[in-house]
C-alpha cells in the first residue's frame, strides 16, 4: 500500500493561500492516469494533515460538471508527476488549462512535482517518451520560462536543458533539485525553498555567444 507524508512545502502553500486550519485542496493525478491507489494514498496523507481534499479526474470522463468552478473553489491545487505530455494533451482536450489559468488569476495556489511543476512553464525536459529526454515546448506558459526538474537526480537533465536553452529551443529558465521549489507571484520569482538540506535551485540563461550560464539561487530550508 502506498503511504505518503506531507512535507513542509504543503504547509507553506496553505500559508501562502491564507487557507486557515483546514485548507481546501484539489488533487490532480492526470499525469498518472488518475491512478486509484495513488489517489487513495493522497487522500489519506492530506486527511491526516487536516486538509479538506477532493480530486479532479479526467478518466474515463471528468468527475465534476464545471471544472473551472470546481478549481476556483480551492485554496491549493496540487498536480502529480508522471507524463507531462499526456497531461498537457488531456488538459487541452478538456479545457483544464483555461480553468487552471482562471484559478491562478483568482489567487488559488498552484503547486506540483515533476510534471506538476513543469506544466505551468513554457516548456522544459521530459521522459514522457522514454529516454533520451526530449523537449516540451507546449506548456501552459503561465510562467514564460523553461523548467528543469530533477536537476540533481537524473544525469540527463542538466546537459539536456543546457543544450535546449543554448540552441534556442527553450527560453531562459530555472532548474530544481529534488525536494526544492520555486515560488512565483504572477510571473516574478519571489522565493526559493527546500525540504532537503543542501539541495539547490538554479537560474539558467543563454549568453550572447550561445553558451549557457547556470547560477545557484539562494534557497532556504523550510522548517519541518
Secondary structure as GFF3:
##gff-version 3
##sequence-region A 1 224
A	DSSP	alpha_helix	8	16	.	.	.	ID=ss1
A	DSSP	beta_strand	24	28	.	.	.	ID=ss2
A	DSSP	three_ten_helix	30	32	.	.	.	ID=ss3
A	DSSP	alpha_helix	36	48	.	.	.	ID=ss4
A	DSSP	beta_strand	52	56	.	.	.	ID=ss5
A	DSSP	alpha_helix	67	72	.	.	.	ID=ss6
A	DSSP	beta_strand	76	79	.	.	.	ID=ss7
A	DSSP	alpha_helix	84	94	.	.	.	ID=ss8
A	DSSP	alpha_helix	96	105	.	.	.	ID=ss9
A	DSSP	beta_strand	109	112	.	.	.	ID=ss10
A	DSSP	alpha_helix	115	118	.	.	.	ID=ss11
A	DSSP	beta_strand	121	126	.	.	.	ID=ss12
A	DSSP	beta_strand	134	136	.	.	.	ID=ss13
A	DSSP	beta_strand	143	148	.	.	.	ID=ss14
A	DSSP	alpha_helix	155	166	.	.	.	ID=ss15
A	DSSP	beta_strand	173	176	.	.	.	ID=ss16
A	DSSP	beta_strand	180	185	.	.	.	ID=ss17
A	DSSP	beta_strand	188	194	.	.	.	ID=ss18
A	DSSP	beta_strand	201	206	.	.	.	ID=ss19
A	DSSP	beta_strand	212	217	.	.	.	ID=ss20
A	DSSP	beta_strand	220	221	.	.	.	ID=ss21
###
